[in-house]
């Protein structure tokens, strides 16, 4: 079966207008701008929102986990709820207080306005510190997108809940709760090679969100989610089954539930790449379902030959990081170079972006033989050469 674009499944944008996938890609890129090495967090939040799955972000304190989630949530719009959990956090702090007026009438109901049950995007920091009462109520909300407490039953609009922690829990009960989060991102401190970039970005004031980026993009997320639910997975099912067998044989724990739900990530990757039919190009998402940092590394190694052609137009950084494929690297360099060229042209003297333009040009020349350079990347390279060549 030939691959088709999302325009074949959904009402397309007006002529000349960006597609939903392009809108999300632009928003995610804007969220990551000014942050060093956190593009993956922003991209996987978007992937999971389209897939209808939840995400765990694990990393040491001070690694900008919270900031990355806040930025992408601000770009996507909608109602956002954030809370730092502790041992003594009461359920009312997340789900809303008892409605006293109803209580006087003998009815135990809850006021949920502005609280987690009515959020479109939620971020819960130190999620494993929550009490049993908090986690049990949260479990039902995450699984069914329905809030039930007392006599209150409310359909939740929650697209994604991002949970963050410094490390994975050792308690088996908490591990079972963590398993409800299909995708996981493990955040490490910025590597030494990028410390200069980190220091420079830390000196610059945080860039405000541009007015054009504050529009509510949840409609685009919902349309892409509908496209993902209708995505044709038949062409990739045999290869996906082979990949899952390999992971299990290599010792990567993949439960039946996680195996089935991994298809949601594959479908979301396909529609964010502009297609309604999944292919081997989308299998780069599979390491995200491995439960630990070590097992994710093992998953990448085990699936290396199956994902060596993976790439994604909207999620270029993450598809490259997880697949290590040449196609994904070309996609990322093409998009990074094009964005820097546009930024350079909008600056009075262009000096702030010149060094980054030169760095991208060096990476292109180091990673690709001129004869094998993909046409889109060759065009970007020509633009880079024009800008950085001596006058």
C-alpha positions, 0 to 999 in steps of 0.5 A, spaced: 500 500 500 502 506 498 503 512 503 498 517 503 499 524 507 494 526 512 491 531 507 487 524 505 484 523 511 483 530 514 480 536 512 486 540 509 489 547 511 488 553 506 492 553 500 499 555 502 497 554 510 502 550 514 499 543 515 497 541 523 504 537 523 508 543 521 504 547 526 506 542 531 513 542 529 514 549 529 511 550 536 516 544 539 522 548 535 520 554 539 519 551 545 526 548 545 529 555 542 534 557 548 534 550 551 541 546 550 539 539 549 532 539 551 529 538 544 527 531 546 523 532 552 519 537 548 518 533 542 516 527 546 511 531 549 508 532 542 508 525 540 505 523 546 499 528 546 498 526 539 498 518 541 494 519 547 499 516 552 502 519 558 510 520 559 515 520 565 521 524 565 527 522 569 533 526 571 537 529 576 535 536 579 537 542 575 536 538 568 531 543 566 525 538 566 520 542 568 522 548 564 522 544 558 515 541 559 512 548 561 515 551 554 512 546 550 505 546 554 505 554 553 506 553 546 501 548 545 496 552 549 489 550 552 489 549 560 495 547 563 496 544 570 502 543 574 503 541 581 509 539 586 507 533 589 510 531 596 508 526 602 503 530 605 499 532 598 492 532 599 487 529 594 484 536 594 490 540 592 490 536 585 483 534 584 479 540 587 475 541 594 469 539 596 463 543 594 460 546 601 454 548 598 452 541 595 455 538 602 450 542 606 445 538 601 448 531 603 451 530 597 459 529 596 461 533 590 468 536 588 469 543 585 474 541 579 475 548 576 482 550 574 484 543 577 487 537 574 481 534 572 479 539 567 486 540 564 488 539 557 496 538 559 498 536 566 505 536 569 506 533 576 513 533 579 516 528 584 510 524 582 512 518 586 512 522 592 504 522 592 500 518 597 496 512 596 490 516 595 492 521 590 495 516 586 489 511 586 485 517 584 490 519 579 490 512 576 483 512 574 484 519 571 490 517 567 487 510 564 480 512 563 480 520 562 474 520 567 475 523 574 471 519 579 470 522 586 464 522 591 458 523 587 462 527 582 464 524 575 467 528 570 470 526 563 477 529 563 479 533 556 486 531 558 491 530 552 497 528 556 500 528 563 507 528 564 510 525 570 517 527 573 522 524 578 529 524 580 529 516 579 525 511 578 521 508 584 524 501 587 517 500 591 513 494 586 507 498 588 510 504 585 513 501 579 506 498 577 503 505 577 509 508 573 508 502 568 501 506 566 506 511 563 508 508 556 513 513 554 520 515 558 525 520 557 531 520 561 535 526 562 542 527 563 546 533 564 548 537 558 555 534 556 562 537 557 562 539 549 556 543 549 558 547 556 560 553 552 553 553 549 549 552 556 553 558 559 551 562 553 544 561 553 544 562 561 546 569 560 541 570 555 534 572 558 529 567 556 525 569 550 518 571 550 513 566 546 512 570 540 504 572 539 503 568 533 505 562 537 500 563 543 494 561 539 491 554 541 494 548 538 490 543 541 485 543 535 491 541 531 493 536 536 486 533 536 486 532 529 492 529 528 490 524 534 484 522 530 488 521 524 493 517 528 487 513 530 485 512 523 492 510 521 494 504 517 498 500 521 498 493 517 504 495 513 508 495 519 505 490 523 510 484 521 516 488 522 513 491 529 512 484 531 519 482 529 522 488 533 518 486 540 520 479 539 527 482 539 526 486 545 524 481 549 529 476 547 534 481 549 531 482 556 528 488 555 521 487 559 515 489 554 508 487 557 503 485 553 499 492 554 506 496 553 506 492 546 499 493 544 500 501 546 506 501 542 502 502 536 499 508 538 506 511 538 508 508 531 501 511 529 503 518 532 510 518 529 507 517 522 501 522 522 507 527 525 511 525 519 505 527 514 503 520 513 496 516 514 500 509 513 505 507 518 512 504 515 519 502 518 520 509 518 516 510 524 519 504 529 524 509 532 519 510 537 520 503 540 526 505 545 521 510 548 517 504 551 523 501 555 523 502 562 530 504 564 535 508 561 540 502 560 534 498 557 533 504 552 540 503 550 539 496 549 533 497 545 537 502 540 542 497 539 538 491 538 533 494 533 539 498 530 538 494 523 530 495 523 531 503 525 537 505 521 532 508 516 528 512 521 526 519 520 521 524 522 520 531 519 516 534 526 520 530 531 527 530 528 532 531 534 528 525 537 528 520 531 535 521 530 537 520 538 533 514 538 535 511 531 542 514 530 540 513 522 543 517 517 536 519 514 534 522 521 541 526 522 540 529 515 532 531 517 535 534 523 541 538 520 536 540 514 531 543 519 536 546 524 540 549 518 534 552 515 531 555 521 538 558 523 538 561 516 531 564 517 534 567 524 540 570 521 536 574 516 532 577 521 538 580 525 541 586 524 548 584 523 547 576 524 553 576 528 549 572 534 547 566 529 554 566 525 557 561 529 552 556 530 551 557 522 558 555 521 557 549 526 552 546 522 556 547 516 561 543 519 557 537 521 554 537 514 561 536 511 563 531 517 557 527 516 556 526 509 559 525 502 558 530 497 555 525 492 550 522 497 548 529 500 540 529 500 537 534 495 534 538 501 540 538 505 544 540 499 540 546 498 541 548 506 548 547 505 548 552 499 545 557 503 550 556 509 556 557 505 553 563 502 552 566 509 559 564 512 563 565 506 568 571 507 566 577 503 
